Amino acid sequence: MSELVTVARVEDIPPGHAARTEIGGRAVAIFNVDGEFYALDDTCSHAEASLSEGDLVVDECAIECPLHGSQFDLRTGEPLTLPAVEPVAVHPVVVED
């Protein structure tokens, strides 16, 4: 089992927003969708763009890449739209107290 790493307080990432952090040298984007938190690698699998800078699509629980518009499912990392065809890695999120 991986070691838990504290990255933010709940109030640091309001609903409908994202934050970028580094964990073990890896850029990770944290998203708050109506109080549920999701974490993905911050780099789009299609191009070198920061997903934390994209548009959060709350109704679809997805993030849209700011460079070419690919959308990724925040729960699975799977691409929902082209041009991306490869998923991005997802990371477990634990909210404590």
C-alpha positions as CSV (number, residue, x, y, z in Angstrom):
1,M,0.0,0.0,0.0
2,S,1.3,3.5,-0.9
3,E,2.0,6.0,1.8
4,L,-0.6,8.8,2.2
5,V,0.7,12.3,1.4
6,T,-1.1,15.5,2.6
7,V,-1.5,17.8,-0.4
8,A,-4.2,20.3,0.7
9,R,-7.0,21.1,3.0
10,V,-10.6,20.7,1.7
11,E,-11.2,24.4,1.9
12,D,-8.1,25.0,-0.3
13,I,-9.9,23.5,-3.3
14,P,-13.5,24.8,-3.5
15,P,-16.1,22.9,-5.5
16,G,-15.6,23.4,-9.3
17,H,-11.9,24.1,-9.0
18,A,-8.6,22.3,-9.4
19,A,-5.1,22.6,-7.9
20,R,-1.8,21.3,-9.0
21,T,0.7,19.7,-6.7
22,E,4.0,17.7,-6.9
23,I,4.1,14.3,-5.3
24,G,7.4,12.4,-5.5
25,G,8.4,14.6,-8.4
26,R,5.2,13.8,-10.3
27,A,2.8,16.6,-11.2
28,V,-0.7,15.7,-10.0
29,A,-4.0,17.6,-10.5
30,I,-6.6,17.5,-7.7
31,F,-10.2,18.3,-8.7
32,N,-13.2,19.1,-6.5
33,V,-16.5,18.1,-8.1
34,D,-19.4,19.0,-5.7
35,G,-17.3,17.9,-2.7
36,E,-15.9,14.8,-4.2
37,F,-12.2,14.9,-4.9
38,Y,-10.3,13.2,-7.8
39,A,-6.6,13.1,-8.6
40,L,-5.0,12.6,-12.1
41,D,-1.6,13.1,-13.5
42,D,-1.5,16.7,-14.5
43,T,-0.2,16.2,-18.0
44,C,-2.5,15.5,-20.9
45,S,-1.7,12.2,-22.6
46,H,-2.1,13.8,-26.1
47,A,0.1,16.9,-25.6
48,E,2.2,18.5,-22.9
49,A,-0.6,20.6,-21.3
50,S,-1.5,21.0,-17.7
51,L,-4.9,19.5,-17.0
52,S,-5.3,21.5,-13.8
53,E,-5.5,24.6,-16.1
54,G,-8.4,23.1,-18.1
55,D,-12.1,23.5,-17.8
56,L,-13.8,21.3,-15.3
57,V,-17.0,19.8,-16.8
58,V,-18.9,19.1,-13.5
59,D,-21.9,17.5,-15.1
60,E,-19.8,14.8,-16.8
61,C,-17.2,14.5,-14.0
62,A,-14.5,15.4,-16.5
63,I,-11.6,17.8,-17.2
64,E,-11.1,19.4,-20.6
65,C,-7.5,19.9,-21.7
66,P,-6.8,23.6,-22.3
67,L,-4.6,22.9,-25.4
68,H,-6.7,20.7,-27.8
69,G,-10.0,20.1,-25.9
70,S,-9.7,16.4,-25.1
71,Q,-11.9,15.5,-22.1
72,F,-10.9,12.9,-19.5
73,D,-13.1,11.1,-17.0
74,L,-11.9,12.1,-13.6
75,R,-12.9,8.7,-12.1
76,T,-11.0,6.5,-14.6
77,G,-8.6,8.8,-16.5
78,E,-10.0,7.5,-19.8
79,P,-10.3,10.0,-22.6
80,L,-13.8,10.9,-23.5
81,T,-13.1,12.9,-26.6
82,L,-10.4,13.1,-29.3
83,P,-7.7,13.9,-30.0
84,A,-6.5,12.0,-26.9
85,V,-6.7,8.3,-27.1
86,E,-4.5,7.3,-24.2
87,P,-5.7,7.6,-20.6
88,V,-4.0,9.5,-17.8
89,A,-3.1,7.9,-14.5
90,V,-5.6,8.3,-11.7
91,H,-4.5,8.4,-8.0
92,P,-6.5,7.5,-4.9
93,V,-7.8,10.4,-2.8
94,V,-8.5,10.1,0.9
95,V,-10.2,13.0,2.8
96,E,-9.6,12.8,6.5
97,D,-11.5,14.8,9.2
